[in-house]
Amino acid sequence: MLGFAIIGAGGIGKHLAGQLRQIEELPVALRGFYDENHDAAQEAARQMESQAYPSLDALLTDEAVQAVIIATPPFTHAMLTLQALAHGKHVFCEKPMALRLEDCDAMLQAAQQANRLLMVGHVLRLFPLFWHAKCLIEEGRIGRVLAMNVRRTGYDLDFFSRGWRAAEEQSGGVIFGVNGYEVG
């Protein structure tokens, strides 16, 4: 049984916990949540029938947790990933991986040194429509692509203008915001 814990008890953290609980093919167990907002961690733990860790250290030192899902704002991804890897945890990190290339490189190096898996949650590349389009391009069936226009719809238009998403130093700005996030 592979024990997972979620760092970040907001919307995406709870969504990913729900997805994790639906995996029937693999022996995985949700061990709990940690969030700086302890009330959010308590509520998520209640909803998902798990526990709320009182501190990040408590989660990272729990031997029942072999892997973590990092579902926090982007400016925290590098620091949290490095801490989790240093504690011997496998890491699934929500996108974007980090806000600076140097941090991405450090995360990759730390995963190699710890001999642990690091995966970044860029799930759009796995959506059937995107995968099919990639195959058509590679097969030459639609010709050489010179330009592309993509429009993302279906979310609150004000979503990126409030909270940490509105602060470029925390979110990475509009390029990360438009291209790096999915809203469920």
N, C-alpha and C positions, 0 to 999 in steps of 0.2 A: 504494500500500500504506500503510495507516494503522497505525503502530506504537503498541501499547499496552504499558504497564508497570503492574504491580500494586504498590501500597504496602500492605503487610500480608500476611504469608505464613502466616496461620493457616488455619483450616478454610474460612471464607467466601472468603478470597483465593484459595485453591487451587480451590475450587468454581467461582468466577467465571472463573478462568483456563481451567479445563476447558470451561466453557460458551463462552468466547470462541474457543477452538480449534475448536469445532464449527460456527462460522458459515461456511457455504459461499457464501452470497449476497454477502458483502462481502469486499473484499480487506483483511483485517486480519492482523496478525502480533503475537504475544506476544514482546516484547523482553526481559522479565525481571521480577525481584522486588526490592523493597527491604523490609527489616524491621529494626527495632532489634535484634531477635534474629537475628544474622547466620547462626546455624546453621539457623534456620527458613527464612530466605531461600535458603540453599544447598540445603536439602532440597527446597523447592518448585521451585527452578530445575532441580534434577536430575530431579524427577518430570515436569516439564513441558517438559524439553529446551530450557531457556532459560538465562539468566544471573542471577547474584545481583549486585546493585549494592552496592559497598562503603559507599556513603553516599547519603543522600537527594539531596544536591547532584549527585552523579554521575548519578543517574537524571534529575533535572530539567534538567540541562544536556545530556543526550544528544539530539542532533538527530534520531536515528532514532525517538524517542518523541514522538508528537504528542498522545497522550491517556493519562490515568492512571485507574486504578480505585483508589479509596480504600476499603480493607477493613480498617480499624483500629477500635479502640474509639471510641465517640461523642465523648468529650471531645477527641479529636485532629482531628475532621473539619474544623472551621472553619480551624484553623491550616494543615493540610495542603492543603486546597482553595485557600486564599488564596495559598500558596506556589506551587502548581502553576499557578494562573491567572497569577500574576506572571511565570512562566517561559513563558507562552504555550501551556500545555497545555489541552486539553479535559478535563473531569472528569466521571467517573461516581462519585458518592459513595454509599456504602452508607447505609442509614437507621439512625437518624434523621439528618436533614441536619446538625443541630447541637443543642446542649443549650439554647441561648438564642436568642430571637427576634432579638436584635441581631446575633448571629453569622450567622444565616440571611440577614438583610438585607445584611450586609457581603459575604457570599459571592455573592449575586445581583448586587449592585452591581459587584463585582470581575469577574464573568463578563461583564457588559454592557460595562464599560470595556475589557476585554481582547478583546472580540468573540469570545469562546469559549463553547462549549456547556457547560452544567452540568446534569447529570441526577441525580436522587436515586432510589435503588433501592427504591422502594415498589412491589414487583411484585405484591402481593396484588390491587391494583386491576385488574390485567390477567388474573387468573385467570378462566376462563370462568364459574365458579359465581357469583363476586362480580359480574362484569359483567352476567350474566343477571338477577340480583336487582336491580341498579340499573335496568336497562331495565324490568323489571316494575313497579317503584315509579314510575318516570317516566311510564310509560304508564297508570298508575292502575289496573292490573289486580289489584292486591292491596289497594287501599284506602290510606287515609292511615296512614302508620307513626307510631305514638305511642310505642312503646318497642321495644327490641330486646335480646336476650340472645345473646351470641356466646361460644362456648367453643372454645379452641384446645387441641388434643390432639396427641399424637404425638411429644413430646420428653421428655427427661430432666427429671423434676420438680425435681431439684436444680440444674438448669442455671443458674438465675438467683441462686443463693445462694453461688457461688464465683467467684474471680478478679475481674476488673474489673467484671463484671456485678453483683456484690454491693455495689460501692461506688457509692452514689448520685451522688456528684460526678463519677464517670467514666462511668456508664451512663445517668444521667437518672432512675433509680429505676424503680419498678414500672410506671408509666404508659408510659414508653418501652419498658421491658422486655417487657411483655405485648403492647403494641400496635405496637411498632416493630421487632420482630425476627421473623425466620423461621428456623427450624432445619431444615436439610436432612437 
